[in-house]
Amino acid sequence: MDADIRTFLKEYDGPDVNIMEVCGSHTAAIAREGIRSMVSDKIHLIAGPGCPVCVTASAYIDRLIELSYIDDTTVVTFGDMIRIPGSRGSLRDAAGRGAHMAMVYSPLDMIEMAAESPEREFVFAAVGFETTAPAYALLLEQLMAKKMTNVRLLTAVKLMTPVIDWLCRKGPRIDGFIAPGHVSVITGSDAFVPAAEKFSLPFAVAGFEGEDILSAIYWLLKSKGKGRVVNLYPEAVKPEGNVIAREKLEKFFEAGNAAWRGMGTIDGSGLYLREEFSGFDAGSRGLDRDSKYNEACMCGKILAGRAEPADCPLFKGGKCTPQDPQGACMVSFEGNCYQSYINGEQR
Amino acid sequence: MCVAIPGRVIKVNDDATAVVDFDGNTVTAMSGLTTVRPDDYVLVHAGCIIQVMNKKEALELKDLFSELEDM
């Protein structure tokens, strides 16, 4: 990277600038690479709701736990999900009380599991953003091809562009977005053009190395006030995204209102199985409102960029830790609180 | 779980999966979202290949930023 760019970012002395990232991998990379120490104090890097596990509503966890207590049912999840607190504890807590659950690396693993135990019902905790949803479409195709009827999905799939629109209207002042690199692989960089133009904000699609992020910040600073999008991650992101993946999403899913942890219900921000595939649904449509969770937890404000982890009494009081997380943002490696905790970042 | 990891395809199977090598660790991933060939570098997320990486597209940042300075 050009030394002049590093110097510019470190010595920037213009008006304060707020830059938000909405990808958990960017949140982790910014902490890992020490990006905050490499830019001026006038450049504020704000973590938004980009960690799919963190944004999962409490009501969704409660429903997974209910399902896990049914005798002939196994709830199948990716690893992080078992530690997310619902209103009455987490799936991990429920495991100690007789819940049936399994963790997998890939939806493919669940197909094997379900084929080996046809007498059991398997419910997959299908969370994630546009990045993950195509894997669920492939899973459904395989289930139909194999004529398997003992697998259903409890979906909590979130869409990035509606929440960005919500953040621009209801979040903190934002002067530019580091657009989510992996979501963009599927949606394409063009997906951010409408928001860029609507709010006159620059969006930089970026990769995950330190120099990628610094380059994005530099481009955003230079583009402040301009409604435009740049793709700084062209080795993986195309303007149109992954067209096959987008077609599969369109085939199986439709948009609907979705609950985001602590942020409320955002119109059109979720994906739900279409009516013709509702036989694979485990009750996702009824989960578009959140339920209560630990009242002291500030996950909602932290996800919306309105508070830092250090503002949370549970974080600063040492009651919320990776070993004993009180909120979702402390569970995932990509969570803002987790990253702040392990890196001891002062913001 | 937003993480996607780059790896190299070492075998393409008949059942819409491919074997991907991550620095010596191999994983069978779903390949139905892309057309993959052996030796392709791919991004894998949640057990699914989400894109074939195109190294030829590496950016000339210097050129891009030169344009910024001219604006």
Interface residues (C-beta under 8 A of the other chain):
Chain A: M1 D2 I5 C23 G24 S25 G50 C51 P52 V53 F78 D80 Y105 S106 P107 L108 D109 V127 G128 F129 T131 T132 P134 A135 L138 E141 Q142 P180 H182 V185 I186 S215 Y218 W219 K222 S223 V230 L232 P234 E235 A236 V237 N242 I244 A245 K248 S332 F333 E334
Chain B: M1 C2 V3 A4 A16 T17 V27 T28 A29 M30 G32 L33 T34 L43 H45 A46 G47 C48 I50 Q51 M53 N54 K55 E57 A58 L59 L61 K62 L64 F65 L68 M71
